[in-house]
Amino acid sequence: MERTIAQRDLRNDVAAILRDAEAGTRFTITVHGRPVARLLPLVASPPPRVDVDWATFMGIFETPVDGAFGADIDAGEASIDWDDEPEW
C-alpha cells in the first residue's frame, strides 16, 4: 500500500504513521503539495552470523575439483612469472 501525506500530517501524527510504515505502508511526503521524500518500511535484517568450528570451516576448502579445472589452475600458476611482480 502507498500513501501520500503532507509534512504537517507526518509531524502531527508521527507515531501512527510509523506504525503504518512498520506494517508495510510506503509514504510519499509532500511540502506545499510537492513530493520531497519517501518513508519506506525497513526490509528484514539479515540473519545473525553463525560461527562454525575450525574443522567445518576448513572442510569447505577441501572440496575436490574436477580434473580439468585442476589442470587449468595448475597451468595458470605455471604461467606466472613470480619475479615480475610489482613491488608495492
N, C-alpha and C positions, 0 to 999 in steps of 0.2 A: 504494500500500500504506500502511496506517496501523497503528501500534503504540502500546500504552500501556506506559509504563515508569515505574518508581519513581525518585524523585530520587536515591536511593542508587545505582541502576544507571547513571544518567547520570554521576554523579560518578566511579564506579569504572571506567567504560568509555567515556569521552567520545570518544576517537579513533574507535572503531568506530561509535559512534552518529552522529558527524558524517560519516563515510564513507557510512553508510546514508542519511543526510539528503541528502547530495550526489547520491546515486543516485536520489533521488526519494521516499524513505520519509518520511511525516509521523509525528510523535510527539506523544502527549499525555503530559505529565509529571505524576506524582502525588506528593503528600506525605501520608503516612499514609492512602493509598487515595483521597484527594480530588484530583480534577483541578485543577491550578493554572496550567499553562502549556502552550503548543503550540510545537513546534520544527518548522519547515517548510523545505523546500528553497527557495533563492532562485530567483526567476524569471530568465530570461535577461536580461542587461542590454541596454539599447537599443543600437542600432548606433552606432558613433562618428560624430561630426559630420563632415560633408563640406563643406569650404569651396568656394565657386564663385567664378569671376571676376565682376567688376562687370557686364560686358555680359550675362552669363547671368542674374544677379540682376535687373537692370533689365528684361530681356526678359519676365520673369514678369509685371511690371506693365503691359506693353504689350499684353496680351491684349485683343483687341477685345470689346466687349459688344454685345449686340443692341440695335437702335434703341429698343425700348420700355423697356428697362432704363435706357439712357442718358437717355431723356426723363424717366423717374421721378427719376433723380438730379438732373437739371437743375431739375425742378420743386421738388424738396425743398430744394435750395440757394437757389432764388429765394424760398422762403417764410421763410427765416431772417432775423430782424431782428438783424443783427450788432451794432447799437448797444445791444441789450438784453441782451448777455452779462453775466453776473455778474463782478465783479472779485474775484479770489482774492487 
